[in-house]
Amino acid sequence: MTDLRIAIVGFGKIARDQHVGAIAVVPGATLAAVASRNASLPELPHFATIEELLEHGPPIDAVSLCTPPQVRRAQAVAALVAGKHVMLEKPPGAGVAELDPLIAMAAAAKRTLFATWHSRHAPAVEPARQWLAERRIASVHISWKEDVRVWHPGQAWIWEPGGLGVFDPGINALSILTRILPKPVFVTAAELAFPANCQAPIAANLTLTDISGLPVTAEFDFRQTGPQSWDIVVETDQGRMTLSSGGARMAVDGTVLAQAPDEEYRGLYRRFVELAATGASDVDLTPLRLVADAFLLGKRTIVEPFVD
């Protein structure tokens, strides 16, 4: 079996920090080209756009779309029409409904469409899901707070319509939540804080529940300085389970039960290689639907302007 030849489209911070290294160590994957207007890798063929890549680039089997979500749909269409497998960075799109035609296109072309949720591949997520499956859950609280200037420096797209604002990291928490809980959850209320000069929220408080009435709350904030918070606390009939460091560490009543180094993006590319071998797709839109419902139900307040 030959390696899956992958081109990265959109070569920003996340592509440089995570995707390149993951592809380099995952068996069955190889990085063949880069398409980006503003960045490249010296040792690889480079193209300004995905159209140039598909027309003039080297032979490839797949594209990994790391561009802002507002432009991914059109790029995914171009790749699928060209017969390529497609990986979508999170969030998979700027809206929910735009993903349905892509799913249909991929199925008709017998090509993989993979909507990725990297935080679900954090090492303590599966142990947490298994532990919770055997307990009665009383409540859940999410605290997901980080400094946007550290994690998204100069990324103006995140403040535009479709950029999600604080939900860009917050959707990671929702992707974990919807993986570890035994029942589906839905949003019942939300409070969204919009900077006066931005089209996307800088902070959000969500109230969620499931069909049985489980209380779930979430706090997202892009204004955190100092230590960053990526924690999910679950109260159960057999103790308090805490997922911390974005899902890297699981503890119950302070005793660590699972902890390992971050290999989230390696997990994504292992899955991509597996899917592409048969042309199967994996597109779970549940976290994006929760964000869309938060926008639908959210009470909006205007806060001080954001200056990067």
Disulfide bonds with the S-S distance in Angstrom:
none
